[in-house]
Each structure stands twice: as structure tokens, then as C-alpha cells.
Amino acid sequence: MIRNLSTVSFAALMLATPVAISPILTEPAYAWRIVYDPSNYAQNVIQAARALEQINNQITSLQNEAQELINQARNLASLPTSSLQQLQQSVQRTQALLTEARNIAFDVGEVDLAFQTTYGDTPISASDQDLIASARERWRNTVGGLQDALRVQAGVVGNIGRTQAEMSALVDASQGAVGALQATQAGNQLLALQAQQLADLTAVVAANGRADALSAAEQAAAAEQGREQRRRFLTPGAGYEPGNARMFPSGN
């Protein structure tokens, strides 16, 4: 009887055991749930915002550096228009006209030699043929100087059209300059153009001055030679012989 009771109690205990253990076995099923921490979330958001701001600052810095490199490239870009060759050719043409000056060139040595011989004092021992030859040479020098001055003037006037074209091109280039170097180069070429114009003006002044000087020298030499010829004419036995002149025959 007691044995049967024990068997029944053990069976009852076994049946009752799952009911007692059941809450313990089902408790771990809720361990996957995440606990929300507001302060930790706010801190993570702030850190992410700061990281994004740093990235934006780096992107802006890279953009500024790229723009600076572009600006430097523009400042270092060379001017595509160059008038140097044309300006040099204009100066060379004017210089060639000056070097083609006839008889007496633009040379200090030749000028000194001419004024010691052709334009110097008339020698007393010079023959009439020598005096005539000297006068003709001076006349040719004067006419040649006038012609040279006109040729230089014509050459300079011919340069005006080319100079105007170059000036227009340089002004357009300077206005469309993309950088400091191009603007500087355009300004330098405009200064070179101005120097070429001053060179032409100097050539005209020199040629005109040479022509005027030759004309004045011819007049001075002619006056000196005229005095010598007058002296010879009035020298007794050399030219003019004074005598009595009668307007009407005697006895009337």
C-alpha cells in the first residue's frame, strides 16, 4: 500500500514538474530585445554630424585649391597675340630709309669730312672749275637731303596703317585677357608699339633736320664762295678792269 502510494506520488511529482519548470525555460526568449538609450543616441548623432561637417570642409578646401590652381594657370597663360615681329619690321624699314641717305649719311665722320671740304672755306688757290664743281656738289647734297626726308616721311606714313591694325589687335587682346600675364604682355606690346611710333617720329625729325641743315650749309657756303668770286672779279688784272664809260659819243 505504501509502495503504491510512493509510485503514485512519484508519478504525480513527474507530472507536476513540467508545470514548475516551464517559466524557467521560456524566460530566455525575451533576451533579443534592444534597450534604447536616448543620451547615447544623441551623442552618436552629434559625432556623425561633426564627421559630415569635416568631410564638407575638406571638399570645400579641395574645391578652393582647384580653383586657385585654375586661376594660377590663367595668370600664367601666355598672350596668343604677338606684334613683336611686325613692329620690328616697321622699325627696320624706317631704319633702312635712313641708311640709304645719299651723299652725306647719318654719320659723324662723314659730316665732319664734308664740312672740311665741300662746305669749308673756299680756298684762294681753287680754280673757277673747282668752285663750280663744289657748288654743284652742295646743290646735289641739298636736293638729295630733301628727297631723303620725303622718302622717310612716305615710309612712316606707310607704317601708320600697319600700326593701327596692330594697335587694334593688342587692345582687343588686352580686353580679353584671362590672367595677369596676358594683361601684362598686352601692355608691354602696346608700349613697344608706342616706342615704334616714337622711332618713326624721330626718323622724320632727323631726316627733316638733315635736309634743313644741308640747305642752310649750302647757302652759307655759297655766300662764302660768292665773296671769293667777287674778290677775284675785283682784283686788277684777274677779271674786271675799271675804265671810263661814255654814254654818248664825243662831239654831240
ZAZA-479660 format. One record per residue (C-alpha): residue number from 1; residue in one letter; chain; x, y, z. Coordinates in nm, 2 decimals, decimal comma, padded with zeros to 4 digits. Each point is the difference from the previous one (the first is absolute). Example, Ala and Ser with C-alpha at 12.3 -4.5 7.8 and 13.67 -1.06 7.14 Angstrom:
2
<r seq="1" type="A" mol="A" X="01,23" Y="-00,45" Z="00,78"/>
<r seq="2" type="S" mol="A" X="00,14" Y="00,34" Z="-00,07"/>
This chain:
252
<r seq="1" type="M" mol="A" X="00,00" Y="00,00" Z="00,00"/>
<r seq="2" type="I" mol="A" X="00,28" Y="00,23" Z="00,09"/>
<r seq="3" type="R" mol="A" X="00,19" Y="-00,10" Z="-00,31"/>
<r seq="4" type="N" mol="A" X="-00,30" Y="00,07" Z="-00,22"/>
<r seq="5" type="L" mol="A" X="-00,03" Y="00,34" Z="00,17"/>
<r seq="6" type="S" mol="A" X="00,36" Y="00,07" Z="-00,07"/>
<r seq="7" type="T" mol="A" X="-00,04" Y="-00,09" Z="-00,36"/>
<r seq="8" type="V" mol="A" X="-00,30" Y="00,22" Z="-00,03"/>
<r seq="9" type="S" mol="A" X="00,18" Y="00,29" Z="00,18"/>
<r seq="10" type="F" mol="A" X="00,30" Y="-00,04" Z="-00,24"/>
<r seq="11" type="A" mol="A" X="-00,23" Y="00,00" Z="-00,30"/>
<r seq="12" type="A" mol="A" X="-00,18" Y="00,30" Z="00,13"/>
<r seq="13" type="L" mol="A" X="00,33" Y="00,17" Z="00,06"/>
<r seq="14" type="M" mol="A" X="00,11" Y="-00,07" Z="-00,35"/>
<r seq="15" type="L" mol="A" X="-00,31" Y="00,14" Z="-00,14"/>
<r seq="16" type="A" mol="A" X="00,03" Y="00,31" Z="00,21"/>
<r seq="17" type="T" mol="A" X="00,36" Y="00,07" Z="-00,09"/>
<r seq="18" type="P" mol="A" X="-00,05" Y="00,14" Z="-00,35"/>
<r seq="19" type="V" mol="A" X="-00,25" Y="00,25" Z="00,14"/>
<r seq="20" type="A" mol="A" X="00,26" Y="00,12" Z="00,25"/>
<r seq="21" type="I" mol="A" X="00,29" Y="00,01" Z="-00,25"/>
<r seq="22" type="S" mol="A" X="-00,20" Y="00,16" Z="-00,29"/>
<r seq="23" type="P" mol="A" X="00,05" Y="00,36" Z="00,11"/>
<r seq="24" type="I" mol="A" X="00,38" Y="-00,05" Z="00,03"/>
<r seq="25" type="L" mol="A" X="00,03" Y="-00,14" Z="-00,36"/>
<r seq="26" type="T" mol="A" X="-00,21" Y="00,27" Z="-00,16"/>
<r seq="27" type="E" mol="A" X="00,19" Y="00,30" Z="00,16"/>
<r seq="28" type="P" mol="A" X="00,30" Y="00,02" Z="-00,24"/>
<r seq="29" type="A" mol="A" X="-00,24" Y="00,06" Z="-00,30"/>
<r seq="30" type="Y" mol="A" X="-00,01" Y="00,38" Z="00,09"/>
<r seq="31" type="A" mol="A" X="00,39" Y="00,05" Z="00,01"/>
<r seq="32" type="W" mol="A" X="00,02" Y="00,12" Z="-00,37"/>
<r seq="33" type="R" mol="A" X="-00,18" Y="00,33" Z="00,07"/>
<r seq="34" type="I" mol="A" X="00,23" Y="00,32" Z="-00,03"/>
<r seq="35" type="V" mol="A" X="-00,01" Y="00,25" Z="00,27"/>
<r seq="36" type="Y" mol="A" X="-00,04" Y="00,37" Z="-00,13"/>
<r seq="37" type="D" mol="A" X="00,24" Y="00,25" Z="00,16"/>
<r seq="38" type="P" mol="A" X="-00,10" Y="00,36" Z="-00,10"/>
<r seq="39" type="S" mol="A" X="00,33" Y="00,16" Z="00,12"/>
<r seq="40" type="N" mol="A" X="00,21" Y="-00,25" Z="-00,19"/>
<r seq="41" type="Y" mol="A" X="-00,20" Y="00,05" Z="-00,32"/>
<r seq="42" type="A" mol="A" X="00,03" Y="00,38" Z="00,02"/>
<r seq="43" type="Q" mol="A" X="00,38" Y="-00,03" Z="00,05"/>
<r seq="44" type="N" mol="A" X="00,03" Y="-00,22" Z="-00,30"/>
<r seq="45" type="V" mol="A" X="-00,21" Y="00,25" Z="-00,21"/>
<r seq="46" type="I" mol="A" X="00,23" Y="00,28" Z="00,10"/>
<r seq="47" type="Q" mol="A" X="00,31" Y="-00,20" Z="-00,09"/>
<r seq="48" type="A" mol="A" X="-00,14" Y="-00,08" Z="-00,34"/>
<r seq="49" type="A" mol="A" X="-00,09" Y="00,36" Z="-00,06"/>
<r seq="50" type="R" mol="A" X="00,35" Y="00,11" Z="00,09"/>
<r seq="51" type="A" mol="A" X="00,15" Y="-00,26" Z="-00,23"/>
<r seq="52" type="L" mol="A" X="-00,22" Y="00,12" Z="-00,28"/>
<r seq="53" type="E" mol="A" X="00,10" Y="00,36" Z="00,06"/>
<r seq="54" type="Q" mol="A" X="00,36" Y="-00,09" Z="-00,01"/>
<r seq="55" type="I" mol="A" X="-00,05" Y="-00,18" Z="-00,33"/>
<r seq="56" type="N" mol="A" X="-00,18" Y="00,30" Z="-00,14"/>
<r seq="57" type="N" mol="A" X="00,28" Y="00,23" Z="00,11"/>
<r seq="58" type="Q" mol="A" X="00,25" Y="-00,23" Z="-00,17"/>
<r seq="59" type="I" mol="A" X="-00,20" Y="00,01" Z="-00,32"/>
<r seq="60" type="T" mol="A" X="-00,03" Y="00,38" Z="00,01"/>
<r seq="61" type="S" mol="A" X="00,38" Y="00,02" Z="00,06"/>
<r seq="62" type="L" mol="A" X="00,07" Y="-00,22" Z="-00,30"/>
<r seq="63" type="Q" mol="A" X="-00,24" Y="00,21" Z="-00,21"/>
<r seq="64" type="N" mol="A" X="00,18" Y="00,32" Z="00,11"/>
<r seq="65" type="E" mol="A" X="00,34" Y="-00,15" Z="-00,08"/>
<r seq="66" type="A" mol="A" X="-00,12" Y="-00,12" Z="-00,34"/>
<r seq="67" type="Q" mol="A" X="-00,14" Y="00,35" Z="-00,08"/>
<r seq="68" type="E" mol="A" X="00,33" Y="00,15" Z="00,12"/>
<r seq="69" type="L" mol="A" X="00,19" Y="-00,22" Z="-00,24"/>
<r seq="70" type="I" mol="A" X="-00,23" Y="00,10" Z="-00,28"/>
<r seq="71" type="N" mol="A" X="00,06" Y="00,36" Z="00,08"/>
<r seq="72" type="Q" mol="A" X="00,37" Y="-00,05" Z="00,01"/>
<r seq="73" type="A" mol="A" X="-00,01" Y="-00,17" Z="-00,33"/>
<r seq="74" type="R" mol="A" X="-00,20" Y="00,29" Z="-00,15"/>
<r seq="75" type="N" mol="A" X="00,25" Y="00,25" Z="00,15"/>
<r seq="76" type="L" mol="A" X="00,29" Y="-00,19" Z="-00,16"/>
<r seq="77" type="A" mol="A" X="-00,17" Y="-00,04" Z="-00,33"/>
<r seq="78" type="S" mol="A" X="00,19" Y="00,17" Z="-00,28"/>
<r seq="79" type="L" mol="A" X="-00,16" Y="00,25" Z="-00,23"/>
<r seq="80" type="P" mol="A" X="-00,09" Y="-00,16" Z="-00,33"/>
<r seq="81" type="T" mol="A" X="00,05" Y="00,32" Z="-00,19"/>
<r seq="82" type="S" mol="A" X="00,35" Y="00,13" Z="-00,07"/>
<r seq="83" type="S" mol="A" X="00,09" Y="00,31" Z="-00,20"/>
<r seq="84" type="L" mol="A" X="00,37" Y="00,00" Z="00,06"/>
<r seq="85" type="Q" mol="A" X="00,09" Y="-00,12" Z="-00,35"/>
<r seq="86" type="Q" mol="A" X="-00,22" Y="00,26" Z="-00,17"/>
<r seq="87" type="L" mol="A" X="00,14" Y="00,28" Z="00,22"/>
<r seq="88" type="Q" mol="A" X="00,36" Y="-00,11" Z="-00,07"/>
<r seq="89" type="Q" mol="A" X="-00,07" Y="00,00" Z="-00,37"/>
<r seq="90" type="S" mol="A" X="-00,14" Y="00,35" Z="00,01"/>
<r seq="91" type="V" mol="A" X="00,30" Y="00,12" Z="00,19"/>
<r seq="92" type="Q" mol="A" X="00,23" Y="-00,17" Z="-00,25"/>
<r seq="93" type="R" mol="A" X="-00,17" Y="00,16" Z="-00,29"/>
<r seq="94" type="T" mol="A" X="00,04" Y="00,34" Z="00,14"/>
<r seq="95" type="Q" mol="A" X="00,36" Y="-00,07" Z="00,10"/>
<r seq="96" type="A" mol="A" X="00,07" Y="-00,12" Z="-00,36"/>
<r seq="97" type="L" mol="A" X="-00,12" Y="00,33" Z="-00,13"/>
<r seq="98" type="L" mol="A" X="00,23" Y="00,19" Z="00,22"/>
<r seq="99" type="T" mol="A" X="00,30" Y="-00,21" Z="-00,10"/>
<r seq="100" type="E" mol="A" X="-00,08" Y="00,06" Z="-00,36"/>
<r seq="101" type="A" mol="A" X="00,07" Y="00,38" Z="00,04"/>
<r seq="102" type="R" mol="A" X="00,20" Y="00,11" Z="-00,29"/>
<r seq="103" type="N" mol="A" X="00,33" Y="00,19" Z="-00,02"/>
<r seq="104" type="I" mol="A" X="00,02" Y="00,09" Z="00,37"/>
<r seq="105" type="A" mol="A" X="-00,12" Y="-00,28" Z="00,22"/>
<r seq="106" type="F" mol="A" X="-00,11" Y="00,02" Z="00,36"/>
<r seq="107" type="D" mol="A" X="00,36" Y="-00,05" Z="00,12"/>
<r seq="108" type="V" mol="A" X="00,20" Y="00,24" Z="00,21"/>
<r seq="109" type="G" mol="A" X="00,32" Y="-00,08" Z="-00,20"/>
<r seq="110" type="E" mol="A" X="-00,15" Y="00,07" Z="-00,33"/>
<r seq="111" type="V" mol="A" X="-00,16" Y="00,32" Z="00,12"/>
<r seq="112" type="D" mol="A" X="00,33" Y="00,13" Z="00,13"/>
<r seq="113" type="L" mol="A" X="00,18" Y="-00,09" Z="-00,32"/>
<r seq="114" type="A" mol="A" X="-00,27" Y="00,17" Z="-00,22"/>
<r seq="115" type="F" mol="A" X="00,03" Y="00,33" Z="00,20"/>
<r seq="116" type="Q" mol="A" X="00,37" Y="-00,01" Z="-00,02"/>
<r seq="117" type="T" mol="A" X="-00,01" Y="-00,03" Z="-00,38"/>
<r seq="118" type="T" mol="A" X="-00,32" Y="00,08" Z="-00,18"/>
<r seq="119" type="Y" mol="A" X="-00,14" Y="00,24" Z="00,26"/>
<r seq="120" type="G" mol="A" X="00,32" Y="00,15" Z="00,13"/>
<r seq="121" type="D" mol="A" X="00,18" Y="00,32" Z="-00,08"/>
<r seq="122" type="T" mol="A" X="00,05" Y="00,06" Z="-00,37"/>
<r seq="123" type="P" mol="A" X="00,37" Y="-00,04" Z="-00,08"/>
<r seq="124" type="I" mol="A" X="00,16" Y="00,30" Z="-00,16"/>
<r seq="125" type="S" mol="A" X="00,19" Y="-00,24" Z="-00,23"/>
<r seq="126" type="A" mol="A" X="-00,31" Y="-00,18" Z="-00,12"/>
<r seq="127" type="S" mol="A" X="-00,07" Y="00,04" Z="-00,37"/>
<r seq="128" type="D" mol="A" X="-00,33" Y="00,12" Z="-00,14"/>
<r seq="129" type="Q" mol="A" X="-00,08" Y="-00,35" Z="-00,11"/>
<r seq="130" type="D" mol="A" X="00,06" Y="-00,13" Z="00,36"/>
<r seq="131" type="L" mol="A" X="-00,23" Y="00,27" Z="00,13"/>
<r seq="132" type="I" mol="A" X="-00,27" Y="-00,10" Z="-00,25"/>
<r seq="133" type="A" mol="A" X="00,04" Y="-00,37" Z="00,09"/>
<r seq="134" type="S" mol="A" X="-00,03" Y="00,07" Z="00,37"/>
<r seq="135" type="A" mol="A" X="-00,31" Y="00,21" Z="-00,05"/>
<r seq="136" type="R" mol="A" X="-00,16" Y="-00,28" Z="-00,20"/>
<r seq="137" type="E" mol="A" X="00,10" Y="-00,26" Z="00,26"/>
<r seq="138" type="R" mol="A" X="-00,16" Y="00,21" Z="00,27"/>
<r seq="139" type="W" mol="A" X="-00,32" Y="00,04" Z="-00,20"/>
<r seq="140" type="R" mol="A" X="-00,01" Y="-00,38" Z="-00,06"/>
<r seq="141" type="N" mol="A" X="00,03" Y="-00,06" Z="00,37"/>
<r seq="142" type="T" mol="A" X="-00,28" Y="00,25" Z="00,08"/>
<r seq="143" type="V" mol="A" X="-00,23" Y="-00,16" Z="-00,26"/>
<r seq="144" type="G" mol="A" X="00,09" Y="-00,35" Z="00,12"/>
<r seq="145" type="G" mol="A" X="-00,07" Y="00,10" Z="00,36"/>
<r seq="146" type="L" mol="A" X="-00,34" Y="00,13" Z="-00,09"/>
<r seq="147" type="Q" mol="A" X="-00,07" Y="-00,32" Z="-00,20"/>
<r seq="148" type="D" mol="A" X="00,11" Y="-00,22" Z="00,29"/>
<r seq="149" type="A" mol="A" X="-00,22" Y="00,20" Z="00,24"/>
<r seq="150" type="L" mol="A" X="-00,30" Y="-00,06" Z="-00,23"/>
<r seq="151" type="R" mol="A" X="00,08" Y="-00,37" Z="-00,03"/>
<r seq="152" type="V" mol="A" X="00,02" Y="-00,04" Z="00,38"/>
<r seq="153" type="Q" mol="A" X="-00,33" Y="00,18" Z="00,04"/>
<r seq="154" type="A" mol="A" X="-00,16" Y="-00,22" Z="-00,26"/>
<r seq="155" type="G" mol="A" X="00,13" Y="-00,31" Z="00,18"/>
<r seq="156" type="V" mol="A" X="-00,13" Y="00,12" Z="00,33"/>
<r seq="157" type="V" mol="A" X="-00,34" Y="00,07" Z="-00,14"/>
<r seq="158" type="G" mol="A" X="00,00" Y="-00,35" Z="-00,15"/>
<r seq="159" type="N" mol="A" X="00,06" Y="-00,13" Z="00,35"/>
<r seq="160" type="I" mol="A" X="-00,31" Y="00,17" Z="00,14"/>
<r seq="161" type="G" mol="A" X="-00,25" Y="-00,25" Z="-00,15"/>
<r seq="162" type="R" mol="A" X="00,20" Y="-00,30" Z="00,13"/>
<r seq="163" type="T" mol="A" X="00,04" Y="00,17" Z="00,34"/>
<r seq="164" type="Q" mol="A" X="-00,38" Y="00,06" Z="00,02"/>
<r seq="165" type="A" mol="A" X="-00,07" Y="-00,36" Z="-00,07"/>
<r seq="166" type="E" mol="A" X="00,25" Y="-00,12" Z="00,26"/>
<r seq="167" type="M" mol="A" X="-00,14" Y="00,24" Z="00,26"/>
<r seq="168" type="S" mol="A" X="-00,36" Y="-00,12" Z="-00,06"/>
<r seq="169" type="A" mol="A" X="00,11" Y="-00,36" Z="00,04"/>
<r seq="170" type="L" mol="A" X="00,20" Y="00,07" Z="00,32"/>
<r seq="171" type="V" mol="A" X="-00,29" Y="00,20" Z="00,16"/>
<r seq="172" type="D" mol="A" X="-00,24" Y="-00,29" Z="-00,08"/>
<r seq="173" type="A" mol="A" X="00,25" Y="-00,25" Z="00,15"/>
<r seq="174" type="S" mol="A" X="00,04" Y="00,21" Z="00,31"/>
<r seq="175" type="Q" mol="A" X="-00,37" Y="00,03" Z="00,06"/>
<r seq="176" type="G" mol="A" X="-00,05" Y="-00,37" Z="-00,04"/>
<r seq="177" type="A" mol="A" X="00,30" Y="-00,10" Z="00,22"/>
<r seq="178" type="V" mol="A" X="-00,08" Y="-00,29" Z="00,23"/>
<r seq="179" type="G" mol="A" X="00,29" Y="00,06" Z="00,24"/>
<r seq="180" type="A" mol="A" X="00,25" Y="00,24" Z="00,13"/>
<r seq="181" type="L" mol="A" X="00,28" Y="-00,12" Z="-00,23"/>
<r seq="182" type="Q" mol="A" X="-00,21" Y="00,05" Z="-00,31"/>
<r seq="183" type="A" mol="A" X="-00,10" Y="00,35" Z="00,11"/>
<r seq="184" type="T" mol="A" X="00,36" Y="00,08" Z="00,08"/>
<r seq="185" type="Q" mol="A" X="00,12" Y="-00,13" Z="-00,34"/>
<r seq="186" type="A" mol="A" X="-00,27" Y="00,20" Z="-00,18"/>
<r seq="187" type="G" mol="A" X="00,11" Y="00,31" Z="00,18"/>
<r seq="188" type="N" mol="A" X="00,37" Y="-00,06" Z="-00,08"/>
<r seq="189" type="Q" mol="A" X="-00,08" Y="-00,04" Z="-00,37"/>
<r seq="190" type="L" mol="A" X="-00,20" Y="00,32" Z="00,01"/>
<r seq="191" type="L" mol="A" X="00,30" Y="00,17" Z="00,14"/>
<r seq="192" type="A" mol="A" X="00,21" Y="-00,16" Z="-00,27"/>
<r seq="193" type="L" mol="A" X="-00,24" Y="00,14" Z="-00,26"/>
<r seq="194" type="Q" mol="A" X="00,03" Y="00,34" Z="00,16"/>
<r seq="195" type="A" mol="A" X="00,38" Y="-00,03" Z="-00,02"/>
<r seq="196" type="Q" mol="A" X="-00,02" Y="-00,09" Z="-00,37"/>
<r seq="197" type="Q" mol="A" X="-00,21" Y="00,31" Z="-00,06"/>
<r seq="198" type="L" mol="A" X="00,25" Y="00,21" Z="00,19"/>
<r seq="199" type="A" mol="A" X="00,28" Y="-00,15" Z="-00,22"/>
<r seq="200" type="D" mol="A" X="-00,19" Y="00,10" Z="-00,31"/>
<r seq="201" type="L" mol="A" X="-00,05" Y="00,35" Z="00,13"/>
<r seq="202" type="T" mol="A" X="00,37" Y="00,02" Z="00,09"/>
<r seq="203" type="A" mol="A" X="00,09" Y="-00,11" Z="-00,35"/>
<r seq="204" type="V" mol="A" X="-00,22" Y="00,27" Z="-00,16"/>
<r seq="205" type="V" mol="A" X="00,14" Y="00,27" Z="00,22"/>
<r seq="206" type="A" mol="A" X="00,36" Y="-00,12" Z="-00,08"/>
<r seq="207" type="A" mol="A" X="-00,06" Y="-00,01" Z="-00,37"/>
<r seq="208" type="N" mol="A" X="-00,17" Y="00,34" Z="-00,01"/>
<r seq="209" type="G" mol="A" X="00,27" Y="00,15" Z="00,22"/>
<r seq="210" type="R" mol="A" X="00,27" Y="-00,15" Z="-00,23"/>
<r seq="211" type="A" mol="A" X="-00,17" Y="00,16" Z="-00,31"/>
<r seq="212" type="D" mol="A" X="-00,03" Y="00,34" Z="00,17"/>
<r seq="213" type="A" mol="A" X="00,36" Y="-00,02" Z="00,12"/>
<r seq="214" type="L" mol="A" X="00,12" Y="-00,08" Z="-00,35"/>
<r seq="215" type="S" mol="A" X="-00,20" Y="00,28" Z="-00,15"/>
<r seq="216" type="A" mol="A" X="00,14" Y="00,25" Z="00,26"/>
<r seq="217" type="A" mol="A" X="00,35" Y="-00,13" Z="-00,05"/>
<r seq="218" type="E" mol="A" X="-00,03" Y="00,04" Z="-00,37"/>
<r seq="219" type="Q" mol="A" X="-00,11" Y="00,36" Z="00,04"/>
<r seq="220" type="A" mol="A" X="00,28" Y="00,07" Z="00,24"/>
<r seq="221" type="A" mol="A" X="00,26" Y="-00,16" Z="-00,24"/>
<r seq="222" type="A" mol="A" X="-00,15" Y="00,18" Z="-00,30"/>
<r seq="223" type="A" mol="A" X="00,03" Y="00,34" Z="00,19"/>
<r seq="224" type="E" mol="A" X="00,37" Y="-00,08" Z="00,08"/>
<r seq="225" type="Q" mol="A" X="00,07" Y="-00,10" Z="-00,36"/>
<r seq="226" type="G" mol="A" X="-00,18" Y="00,31" Z="-00,13"/>
<r seq="227" type="R" mol="A" X="00,23" Y="00,22" Z="00,20"/>
<r seq="228" type="E" mol="A" X="00,30" Y="-00,18" Z="-00,14"/>
<r seq="229" type="Q" mol="A" X="-00,13" Y="00,03" Z="-00,35"/>
<r seq="230" type="R" mol="A" X="-00,07" Y="00,37" Z="00,05"/>
<r seq="231" type="R" mol="A" X="00,35" Y="00,05" Z="00,14"/>
<r seq="232" type="R" mol="A" X="00,14" Y="-00,17" Z="-00,31"/>
<r seq="233" type="F" mol="A" X="-00,22" Y="00,20" Z="-00,23"/>
<r seq="234" type="L" mol="A" X="00,11" Y="00,33" Z="00,16"/>
<r seq="235" type="T" mol="A" X="00,37" Y="-00,09" Z="00,01"/>
<r seq="236" type="P" mol="A" X="00,19" Y="00,20" Z="-00,26"/>
<r seq="237" type="G" mol="A" X="00,12" Y="-00,21" Z="-00,29"/>
<r seq="238" type="A" mol="A" X="-00,20" Y="-00,30" Z="00,11"/>
<r seq="239" type="G" mol="A" X="-00,35" Y="00,09" Z="-00,12"/>
<r seq="240" type="Y" mol="A" X="-00,17" Y="00,34" Z="-00,01"/>
<r seq="241" type="E" mol="A" X="00,21" Y="00,30" Z="-00,13"/>
<r seq="242" type="P" mol="A" X="-00,14" Y="00,34" Z="00,10"/>
<r seq="243" type="G" mol="A" X="-00,02" Y="00,26" Z="-00,28"/>
<r seq="244" type="N" mol="A" X="-00,19" Y="00,30" Z="-00,11"/>
<r seq="245" type="A" mol="A" X="-00,34" Y="-00,07" Z="-00,15"/>
<r seq="246" type="R" mol="A" X="-00,16" Y="00,25" Z="-00,24"/>
<r seq="247" type="M" mol="A" X="-00,37" Y="00,02" Z="-00,04"/>
<r seq="248" type="F" mol="A" X="00,02" Y="00,21" Z="-00,31"/>
<r seq="249" type="P" mol="A" X="00,26" Y="00,05" Z="-00,27"/>
<r seq="250" type="S" mol="A" X="00,22" Y="00,31" Z="00,04"/>
<r seq="251" type="G" mol="A" X="-00,09" Y="00,30" Z="-00,20"/>
<r seq="252" type="N" mol="A" X="-00,37" Y="-00,04" Z="00,04"/>
